Amino acid sequence: MKSKRIVVIGGSAAGPKAAARAKRLDQDAQVVLLQKDPELSMASCGYPYYIGGTFDDRNQLICTPTGVVRDPGFFAKAKGVEAMVRTEVTEIDPKAKTVSFSKLDSNETGSLEYDKLIICTGASPRVPPIPGRELAGITPLHAMRDADALHEAAAQAKGKKAIIVGGGLIGIETCEAFAEKGLDVTVVELLPQILMFLDPEMAKLVENHVKAKGVNIITNNGVAEFIGENGHVSAVKLNDGTTLPCDVAVVAIGVVPNVRLAKDAGLGIGKFGGIEVNEFMQTTDPDIYASGDCVELTNRITGQKTLAPYGDLANLEGRVAAENAVKGNSSFFPGTIHSGICKVFDFTAATTGLSEERARQAGFDVVSATNAGLDRPGFMGAKLLVSKMVADAKTGRLLGFQIVGPGEVNRQVAEAAVAVMAGMSINDLAVADLPYAPPYSLAIDHFITSAHILQNKMNGLMTGVTNREVKAKLDAGEKLFFLDVRSPEEFAQMELGIGEKLIPLGALRSKMSELPEDKNAEIITYCKISMRGYEAQQVLHHAGYSNVTVMEGGVMAWPYGRKK
Amino acid sequence: MKSKRIVVIGGSAAGPKAAARAKRLDQDAQVVLLQKDPELSMASCGYPYYIGGTFDDRNQLICTPTGVVRDPGFFAKAKGVEAMVRTEVTEIDPKAKTVSFSKLDSNETGSLEYDKLIICTGASPRVPPIPGRELAGITPLHAMRDADALHEAAAQAKGKKAIIVGGGLIGIETCEAFAEKGLDVTVVELLPQILMFLDPEMAKLVENHVKAKGVNIITNNGVAEFIGENGHVSAVKLNDGTTLPCDVAVVAIGVVPNVRLAKDAGLGIGKFGGIEVNEFMQTTDPDIYASGDCVELTNRITGQKTLAPYGDLANLEGRVAAENAVKGNSSFFPGTIHSGICKVFDFTAATTGLSEERARQAGFDVVSATNAGLDRPGFMGAKLLVSKMVADAKTGRLLGFQIVGPGEVNRQVAEAAVAVMAGMSINDLAVADLPYAPPYSLAIDHFITSAHILQNKMNGLMTGVTNREVKAKLDAGEKLFFLDVRSPEEFAQMELGIGEKLIPLGALRSKMSELPEDKNAEIITYCKISMRGYEAQQVLHHAGYSNVTVMEGGVMAWPYGRKK
């Protein structure tokens, strides 16, 4: 029997994984990997840390854990895969089952027959139609050459001025890298907030932290024009007319799937512009699979199609595609829940599932709980976590979890991601048996506390309001009675200054006379994290007040300006 | 209507939680908390860190995050709960619905009627029947007074000799605390291994680490006698006749539920000696609930009853008991999966669900995968993780996950715990969408890699063998061909010395002649972590070798002596 040939197009994340897996599953197969770039299997999520100087040896981005560079020789010897770099595929002929390629260094062309083809062409940085975008000094952060250029620029650019266009994940990671290198950084974001995977008030907490590190963030404003001197960028002009000096600019406003080859071959393309695949990562041609940033996935919560250009998923998709290409369709890829995590100076910002806004957009009737608290007991050097848990109001199913702060976000969001995938409900989470010891978490884990708050809200025991809603009421000039139930010492240290009355919780039962006489008056209670605020609500309800709500997350989650 | 009276016996973890929750749910109720000890709501899991000097202010163990000591005044004012300390309950009369108590400081006695009673009497340290156990200087670590005594002893005892009887969680945490304080520590464990929640070869890795920190660990040996001088312990005599000098001894061989009151009241007691409760945390008397270390829970995986004396569960049980006591049975406590985590010097050791041994004991047909790997990319300062994933061979359901090492164990075991609770299968985990960025994890998370290994084993793609099985074969003098496929540089640094042949993976296809001629010879392959070992197995299978297995976890998971 003639051995099978499996051709893989693309050598970044999904491609190498698919190729290596295919060969392991069928040692008789000939597996060929075609890669346009000079590098293979790049750890592209590590680029910001290379630029920021966490390490300076670029080989670390393309070597195995034992230090062997993943070049064609490595792929041949260790993986049994024939990898051709600087080789651009120019056409797929699905009828003849061939791919045509061109060698970029020699202009030599050729073609290869395939039995099964796996397309992993990735994505390209979105280029905004801004005048001056061709000037030197303006780059995306996408290819290894971009990382090399920015590593070089950052190393020499102390005190120089950097503009980052786009306040998403890569923009914020690059902003930290530049700031670490001593550049004067401004992030320009067209939307009203950075990190769109977070709800606005959560993103605001991260924005405050970035600004506290000396980085300038401009939201609600875009770049209208890049201005140059001698062919090199020297300034940017914003939509509102402001001009900012600029020595280096990074454009990080997202990516678009690379689908030209697939489209020309007649394969189905989805409505978000990615290659259409079924649950087996198979395209509309049964002999062609696709994986990675070039495909559209299913959102596991909404069932809708979505783009999810994440390196971790690319690997998992490539593994599934290879398995099905070799063995026939047997392995299933269920899609994404949009889990993500991002280091932001001393903060971590992370998400899994749907934010409140996205859940509403998807048509869910949503309940949420904001929770500010410590990641471990105070005596173990606790740090703050602020999170927001989102659930379906009808069923209590966990839909999403966002969390930011200096505390141990990584564990919290990982356990939340598994719970979202498993379709667990708030009631399941409220009695979860999670590992506990003081160096690692609180006796009642932050995530479980969030479930308790949400359970209390769903059972009508607590009525909450987000700080964003409170701010809107303040801005609208609504007359409210704000009750801060912290201690005088805490109040002296931090004070919102929104017209609040201070009555410590322990004194509340004996100081009812200081509250509004009208039992229907709107009262909003809070404390440092709003646990005591919640207890105050119980006391006031019991005293006959009918319109008391708790400002969730209290002072620690308040992202707006405060008096002190 | 007369207001309800809810009486709670016990003021450590479950009791205060139940009392506060009951009052929040029914502000009209009178809630009384009776506590024998002088303290309330102690963070008892923090005792080892107080002894070890992470902090020296004992109030930190009994205060709120804002620094208020949780004394009766605090409970009255902030929680609306009447707490009576140094008050021992002497009898429960379930017919009259009263509890009798005695005030320990005044010998005053009294009784209280209850509408609902919640028993949270906790557990007591198991006292072994060892001669000399009454000598001064021998203590358990259970009550706050024990922690105070050991904090004092440790602070003055630099260079003195400590014996810890029992190599469980508390024994190992106390051993670290003493070692941090400069004591010369020996742990004596009757069983063949420490940390029984781990399989033996995993526990051995932790034992090696503890020993490397200068602590002596003696397994398979018990204390036969404590020897005293002037009423103070001066030495211990072991079962094998060895005598060790000893200035301070801690006995930490587990706890027994405190059920005397419940038993005398005629309540059902389970076969493990804990109070019998149903899924509502209700005892055999419908007006009496129970929570915390005094009850028997259901193991959520096996369905069998079990003791689970963990502070985090006590809180969750107390919350459920209070809810049902106030509102009628509506809130469900499903039981435990025995999640646990433990800091061991620079290691963390953690578990969730069943170990391989316990799964077999429970009657499961088990498959497991040992995985050694990094917690994040090498360029981000990666650290080692060694884990063992256990699944049901028939269904692929995740049954348990153990993990040890210097790396980021906390996230791994927390996500595993959620997956065990949710009943997820290996196939679910293999395509999980977990948060990824280089500071926090690998592109393919360690936990997912474990699922991939297990999936490969279940699909017949890989045949594995544990290092424990390999050691048994070596000890039995079996003739095997060991194939180490690392590089010569790696081999020069670390060498098992079990008669292995070194052929780097990249050279394997061209060096087949160095392998046994007999294609049925038993060959065991490995590398640093056994990824290359697995790839070598594929190559050898393809070359016609029929009896090749991979030693899972490779050199990094090998817990026995090695040549270099």
Interface residues (C-beta under 8 A of the other chain):
Chain A: A13 R24 L25 Q27 D28 A43 C45 G46 Y49 Y50 T54 F55 Q60 L61 C63 P65 T66 V68 F74 K77 A78 K79 G80 E173 R300 Y310 G311 D312 L313 N315 L316 R319 V320 F332 F333 P334 G335 T336 I337 H338 S339 G340 I341 C342 K343 T348 A350 T351 T352 G373 L374 P377 G378 F379 M380 A382 E408 N410 R411 V413 A414 E415 A417 V418 A419 M421 A422 G423 M424 N427 D428 A430 V431 A432 D433 L434 P435 Y436 A437 P438 P439 Y440 S441 A443 I444 D445 I448 H452 L461 R486 S487 E490 L505 G506 A507 R509 K528 I529 R532 E535 Q538 V539 H541 H542
Chain B: A13 R24 L25 Q27 D28 A43 C45 G46 Y49 Y50 T54 F55 Q60 L61 C63 P65 T66 V68 F74 K77 A78 K79 G80 E173 R300 Y310 G311 D312 L313 N315 L316 R319 V320 F332 F333 P334 G335 T336 I337 H338 S339 G340 I341 C342 K343 T348 A350 T351 T352 G373 L374 P377 G378 F379 M380 A382 E408 N410 R411 V413 A414 E415 A417 V418 A419 M421 A422 G423 M424 N427 D428 A430 V431 A432 D433 L434 P435 Y436 A437 P438 P439 Y440 S441 A443 I444 D445 I448 H452 L461 R486 S487 E490 L505 G506 A507 R509 K528 I529 R532 E535 Q538 V539 H541 H542
